[in-house]
Amino acid sequence: MSASAPALFACSKCFSRHPFEDLSPGQQLCKECRGAFPVVKCTYCRSEFQQTTKGSTSTICKKCEQNVKAYGKPTACEYCNIIAAFIGNKCQRCTNSEIKYGPPVNCEQCKQKCAFDRHDDDKKVDGKLLCWLCTLSFKRALAKTKQGDAERRAHLKMTQLRQSKDKHKEGKLRGHNKRPHRMDVTKMPASDNDNGPPNKAARNNAGPGLIRAELDPNSSDHVVAMTQLKEQIASLQKQLSIKDSQMLSKDKMITELKAKHFTTETELRNKMKNAQKEHEDKCDQLNIKIQNLLKEIASLSKVNKRERLAAARENANSGSGTDSPSIQ
């Protein structure tokens, strides 16, 4: 292999060799294998992965599947609330980030304490410090917006090319209509000095203008009709381009609303989880207090019983002591 030739890497599915940029991150699949198998999100760690079989309905990645076999079903992470904490109360992603970047801070999007400050402005998303889930949702919304903008630009470019072609054809037709028409010698009427038959001359002189108007395709009526039709086509194309731009703007608005809905939904879900957690903590505290109070009541009742027994014994002893001299 020559020094200038790029290094090729094998696809993990079909083992065909491709440049490293053409393979998918993570599972290293080529374009054909990526198209044949769908991309889904893992139920636990929420990361996207490529399914290896078409009939597979599993939505758990291989890493989480191995962790489920080894440690059982995971619980919610203490920081990001993703159900991916197999060992302890934190998922592997938050644990590694905490070791590398320190304790988490509040995310500027979901307001949850699950973002990690890398102390690098280039790592921020649109100048904001976001958590992993909010970063993924922002990138998806940005990709959809860019795709819609690219489609809109391509459509506008096609309409402009079509209009320029139509204008060019229209200019050619107008230039052709402005040319002076030469007289057809064969259709000219015969003069009175010719020796031809009089009926033929009379028939030629009867309506030369009418015959030429009927046979001439470049007459004024045809030109007016053609220009009107072209103007209608141009106006309809303009309306079509306006409608397409409106549809693209509405699609952009829909994607923005979906992103906003996703963020609000995550915020409400996190608030609900926090409220539920606080409620459970309060219930636990109250149960502990009730148990302590019950223990105190039991101890006090025992002390009271002892005191009563002691008082009864003292009364009994004092009563027996007073009665003995009278008996003697």
GIVENMO-V700320 format. One record per helix or strand of 3 or more residues. SS is the DSSP state (H for helix, E for strand). FROM is the first residue (numbers start at 0). LEN is the number of residues. If there is no record, write none. Layout:
BEGIN
ss=SS from=FROM len=LEN
ss=SS from=FROM len=LEN
END
This chain:
BEGIN
ss=E from=7 len=3
ss=E from=16 len=3
ss=H from=19 len=3
ss=H from=30 len=6
ss=E from=38 len=3
ss=E from=47 len=3
ss=H from=61 len=10
ss=E from=82 len=3
ss=H from=91 len=10
ss=E from=112 len=3
ss=H from=120 len=3
ss=H from=131 len=46
ss=H from=184 len=3
ss=H from=197 len=9
ss=H from=207 len=8
ss=H from=219 len=108
END
